[in-house]
């Protein structure tokens, strides 16, 4: 891998960068994108100075971890577009996106928070919404999705479910499925459908509110 100057990077520098990216993926998945950079350096077995030499800001580290993973969701959208049922394809895409967010706190944050200096991450998110807009248009053209639903509404839906995931993942990890079903039933003309998960208990709601 060439350096900024055009000379090959020292082998140990390349190895350190790879270790930092791998450690960041693990730590962000566990704790979210606001996780300690010192913990990432410790996990990678390098100094915090080495981390900053490779990634001068948190945003630059996010740009090294998440854009490719978010871009991979375009493949998920293409699979959904191939579904014979436009509404099912739309719903399946959302479920798969939220399943990914529910198992990776960092991905959950990366798809709903913006860092000014994480330009590659922002671009990947914008491209992801562009792919999702094709699913929205197709579901609307079929008559299954209400015609006044906008791509900005989809961004709000992703944000709202991501906050539910953040608040409930430790007390009721499938709670987001119920709320997604409720949201989707509000987006179509047909009657209500069975929900995918039971309602949280009063104790779980209280715990989630304290955590949020």
C-alpha positions in Angstrom: 0.0 0.0 0.0 1.6 3.3 -1.0 2.0 6.1 1.5 0.8 9.7 1.0 4.3 10.5 -0.3 4.1 7.7 -2.9 6.7 5.5 -1.1 5.6 2.1 0.1 4.5 2.1 3.7 6.7 0.3 6.2 5.4 -3.2 6.9 4.9 -2.5 10.5 2.9 0.7 9.8 0.6 -1.3 7.5 0.2 -3.9 10.2 -0.6 -1.4 12.8 -3.3 0.3 10.7 -4.9 -3.1 10.0 -4.9 -3.9 13.7 -6.4 -0.5 14.6 -9.2 -1.0 12.0 -10.0 -4.5 13.3 -9.9 -3.3 16.9 -12.2 -0.3 16.1 -14.7 -2.6 14.4 -14.9 -4.7 17.5 -15.0 -1.9 20.1 -17.5 0.2 18.1 -19.7 -2.9 17.7 -19.7 -3.4 21.4 -19.9 0.1 22.6 -21.0 2.4 19.8 -19.0 5.0 17.8 -18.4 7.1 20.9 -16.3 4.4 22.4 -12.9 5.2 23.9 -10.1 5.6 21.4 -7.7 4.6 24.1 -9.5 1.3 24.4 -9.2 0.8 20.6 -5.4 1.5 20.8 -5.1 -0.9 23.8 -7.1 -3.6 21.9 -4.8 -3.1 18.9 -1.7 -3.3 21.1 -0.4 0.1 19.9 0.0 3.5 21.6 -2.6 6.2 21.4 -0.1 8.2 19.5 0.1 5.5 16.8 -3.7 5.6 16.5 -3.6 9.3 15.9 -0.8 9.0 13.5 -3.0 6.8 11.3 -6.4 8.4 12.2 -6.1 12.1 13.2 -9.8 12.2 14.2 -12.6 9.9 15.2 -14.3 10.7 11.9 -11.3 9.4 9.9 -11.4 6.2 11.9 -15.1 5.8 11.2 -14.3 6.4 7.5 -12.0 3.4 7.6 -14.5 1.1 9.3 -18.0 1.8 8.0 -18.4 3.0 4.4 -17.7 -0.4 2.8 -20.1 -2.1 5.3 -22.9 0.3 4.6 -22.2 0.1 0.8 -22.8 -3.6 1.1 -26.4 -2.9 1.9 -26.9 -2.0 -1.7 -26.7 -5.7 -2.4 -29.5 -6.2 0.1 -31.6 -3.6 -1.7 -31.0 -5.3 -5.0 -32.2 -8.6 -3.6 -35.3 -6.9 -2.2 -36.0 -5.3 -5.6 -36.0 -8.7 -7.2 -38.8 -9.8 -4.9 -42.1 -10.4 -6.9 -44.0 -8.6 -4.1 -42.9 -5.0 -3.8 -44.2 -4.5 -0.3 -42.5 -7.7 0.9 -39.3 -6.6 -0.7 -39.6 -3.2 1.1 -40.3 -4.8 4.4 -37.6 -7.4 4.1 -35.0 -4.8 3.3 -35.9 -2.8 6.4 -35.8 -5.9 8.6 -32.4 -6.9 7.4 -31.0 -3.4 7.9 -32.4 -3.3 11.5 -31.2 -6.8 12.2 -27.7 -5.6 11.4 -28.0 -2.5 13.5 -29.4 -4.5 16.4 -26.3 -6.7 16.5 -23.7 -3.9 16.0 -24.0 -0.8 18.2 -21.5 1.0 16.0 -23.4 0.3 12.8 -26.6 1.5 14.6 -24.8 4.8 15.4 -23.1 5.1 12.0 -26.3 5.0 10.1 -28.0 7.6 12.2 -25.3 10.0 13.5 -23.2 12.3 11.4 -19.6 13.4 12.1 -18.5 16.5 10.0 -15.1 15.0 9.2 -16.4 11.5 8.3 -17.1 12.4 4.7 -16.9 8.9 3.2 -19.3 7.6 5.8 -21.8 10.4 5.0 -21.5 9.6 1.3 -22.1 5.9 1.9 -25.2 6.6 3.9 -26.5 9.0 1.2 -25.9 6.3 -1.4 -27.7 3.7 0.8 -30.8 5.9 1.0 -30.7 6.4 -2.8 -30.8 2.6 -3.2 -33.7 2.4 -0.7 -35.6 5.1 -2.6 -36.0 2.6 -5.5 -37.8 0.2 -3.1 -40.0 3.0 -1.9 -41.0 4.0 -5.4 -41.7 0.4 -6.4 -43.9 -0.2 -3.4 -45.8 3.0 -4.1 -46.3 2.2 -7.8 -47.8 -1.2 -6.7 -50.3 0.6 -4.5 -49.0 -1.1 -1.4 -47.2 1.9 0.2 -49.0 5.2 0.7 -48.2 7.7 -2.0 -47.2 10.6 0.3 -44.4 8.7 2.0 -41.1 10.4 1.2 -37.5 9.3 1.4 -37.1 11.8 4.3 -39.7 9.8 6.1 -37.6 6.7 5.6 -34.7 8.5 7.3 -37.0 9.3 10.2 -38.1 5.7 10.4 -34.5 4.5 10.5 -33.6 7.0 13.1 -36.6 6.2 15.3 -36.1 2.4 15.2 -32.3 2.9 15.8 -33.2 4.8 19.0 -35.5 2.0 20.1 -32.7 -0.5 19.4 -30.2 1.6 21.5 -32.6 1.9 24.4 -33.9 -1.7 24.5 -31.1 -4.0 23.2 -30.1 -5.0 26.7 -33.6 -5.5 28.2 -35.7 -6.6 25.2 -33.6 -7.2 22.2 -36.5 -8.0 19.8 -38.6 -5.0 20.9 -37.7 -3.1 17.7 -39.5 -5.7 15.6 -42.8 -4.9 17.3 -42.4 -1.2 16.8 -41.4 -1.7 13.2 -44.5 -3.7 12.6 -46.6 -0.9 14.1 -44.9 1.6 11.9 -45.3 -0.4 8.7 -49.0 -1.1 9.4 -49.3 2.7 9.5 -47.8 3.0 6.1 -50.1 0.7 4.2 -53.8 0.6 3.5 -54.5 -2.9 4.7 -55.5 -3.8 8.2 -53.2 -4.6 11.1 -51.1 -7.7 11.0 -49.7 -9.9 13.9 -46.8 -8.3 15.6 -43.4 -10.1 15.6 -42.6 -9.8 19.3 -44.6 -9.4 22.5 -44.9 -6.0 24.2 -42.2 -5.2 26.8 -43.1 -5.6 30.4 -43.4 -2.5 32.6 -40.1 -3.3 34.2 -38.4 -3.5 30.8 -39.9 -0.2 29.7 -38.6 1.4 32.9 -35.1 -0.1 32.5 -35.0 1.1 28.8 -36.0 4.6 29.8 -33.3 4.7 32.4 -30.7 3.5 29.9 -31.8 6.0 27.2 
